Amino acid sequence: MSVDFDVLALGPCMDAFGESIVYQPVGGGSYTITGIRDVPYRAAFADQIDGLTPTNIISDDAVVSVQLSQLSFTPQQGDLLTMRGILYRVREPQPDGRGGMLLTLNNADHENDPIPGDPA
C-alpha cells in the first residue's frame, strides 16, 4: 500500500503555510504558484577557507518549497521567482522524492548593478 504524500501532506501544508509566488522559468512564461518560504541558517565552516581557521561563519539562504503537481514544468537553475516583492534566481533545485522540490535561491534584485569601483 503506497501513501500519496503529495495529496495527504504537501497539499494541506501548501494550503496552511503557502504564499503566492510569481514563477518565471528560463524557457519563458510567468505562473502564479504557491510555495512555502523559509530562511534557514546553516553553518559555513571557515576551516575550509585558507586564513580563516578556526572561525565559524553562519550564512542564510532563502529557500522555497514547491509542490511539483502545481507545475507544468520542472524548476531549474536560473529560473526567476518573486516572493514578497523580492526577485530571486533559483541557484539549486533539490527534489525531495515525495512530490515536492526545495529551491535554494539567490537574491536577484541587484544582480545587474555595477560593481562598486569598476570603471566599466
C-alpha positions as CSV (number, residue, x, y, z in Angstrom):
1,M,0.0,0.0,0.0
2,S,1.5,3.3,-1.1
3,V,0.9,6.6,0.5
4,D,0.1,9.6,-1.7
5,F,2.4,12.1,0.1
6,D,1.5,14.8,-2.4
7,V,-2.2,14.7,-1.6
8,L,-2.0,13.8,2.1
9,A,0.9,16.0,3.2
10,L,2.1,18.5,0.7
11,G,-1.3,19.8,-0.4
12,P,-2.5,20.5,3.2
13,C,0.9,22.1,4.0
14,M,0.7,24.4,1.0
15,D,-2.9,25.3,1.9
16,A,-1.9,26.2,5.5
17,F,1.5,27.8,5.1
18,G,1.9,28.6,1.4
19,E,2.0,32.0,-0.1
20,S,1.6,33.3,-3.6
21,I,4.8,33.3,-5.8
22,V,5.2,34.5,-9.4
23,Y,7.4,32.0,-11.1
24,Q,9.3,32.6,-14.4
25,P,11.0,29.6,-15.9
26,V,14.1,30.2,-18.1
27,G,12.1,28.8,-21.0
28,G,9.6,31.7,-20.8
29,G,6.2,32.4,-19.4
30,S,5.0,33.5,-16.0
31,Y,3.0,31.5,-13.5
32,T,1.5,32.2,-10.1
33,I,2.0,29.2,-7.8
34,T,2.0,28.5,-4.1
35,G,5.2,27.9,-2.1
36,I,6.4,27.8,1.5
37,R,9.2,30.3,2.0
38,D,11.9,29.8,4.6
39,V,15.3,31.3,5.5
40,P,17.2,28.5,7.3
41,Y,20.5,29.1,8.9
42,R,23.4,26.9,8.1
43,A,26.9,26.8,9.3
44,A,29.7,27.5,6.7
45,F,32.9,26.3,8.3
46,A,35.7,28.7,7.7
47,D,38.3,26.0,8.2
48,Q,37.6,25.2,4.6
49,I,38.8,28.7,3.6
50,D,42.5,29.4,4.0
51,G,43.4,32.0,6.5
52,L,40.1,32.0,8.5
53,T,40.7,29.0,10.8
54,P,39.2,28.4,13.4
55,T,36.4,30.9,12.8
56,N,32.8,29.7,12.1
57,I,30.6,31.7,9.8
58,I,26.8,31.5,9.7
59,S,25.1,32.2,6.4
60,D,21.4,32.3,5.5
61,D,20.0,31.4,2.1
62,A,16.4,32.0,1.1
63,V,14.7,28.8,0.1
64,V,11.2,27.9,-1.0
65,S,9.4,24.6,-1.1
66,V,7.1,24.0,-4.1
67,Q,4.7,21.2,-4.9
68,L,5.6,19.7,-8.3
69,S,1.9,18.8,-9.1
70,Q,1.2,22.5,-9.3
71,L,3.7,22.9,-12.1
72,S,3.6,22.1,-15.8
73,F,7.4,22.4,-15.9
74,T,10.4,21.2,-13.8
75,P,12.1,24.0,-11.9
76,Q,15.7,24.5,-12.9
77,Q,18.7,26.6,-12.1
78,G,18.4,30.1,-13.4
79,D,14.6,30.4,-13.2
80,L,13.3,33.6,-11.6
81,L,10.6,34.0,-9.0
82,T,9.2,36.8,-7.0
83,M,8.2,36.5,-3.3
84,R,7.1,39.3,-1.0
85,G,8.2,41.8,-3.6
86,I,11.8,40.4,-3.9
87,L,13.2,38.9,-7.1
88,Y,15.1,35.7,-6.7
89,R,17.0,33.4,-9.0
90,V,17.0,29.6,-8.5
91,R,20.5,28.5,-7.5
92,E,19.8,24.9,-6.9
93,P,16.6,22.8,-7.3
94,Q,16.5,19.8,-5.0
95,P,13.7,17.2,-5.5
96,D,12.6,15.6,-2.2
97,G,11.4,12.4,-3.8
98,R,7.9,12.9,-2.4
99,G,6.3,15.2,-5.0
100,G,8.0,18.4,-3.8
101,M,11.1,20.4,-4.5
102,L,13.3,22.7,-2.4
103,L,14.6,25.6,-4.3
104,T,17.7,27.3,-2.9
105,L,17.7,31.0,-4.1
106,N,19.9,33.9,-4.7
107,N,18.6,37.4,-4.4
108,A,18.4,38.7,-7.9
109,D,17.2,42.3,-7.2
110,H,20.6,43.8,-7.7
111,E,22.4,41.2,-9.8
112,N,22.9,43.5,-12.7
113,D,24.1,46.5,-10.7
114,P,27.6,47.8,-11.5
115,I,30.4,46.6,-9.3
116,P,31.5,49.4,-7.0
117,G,34.7,51.0,-8.1
118,D,34.5,49.2,-11.6
119,P,35.1,51.8,-14.3
120,A,33.2,49.7,-16.9
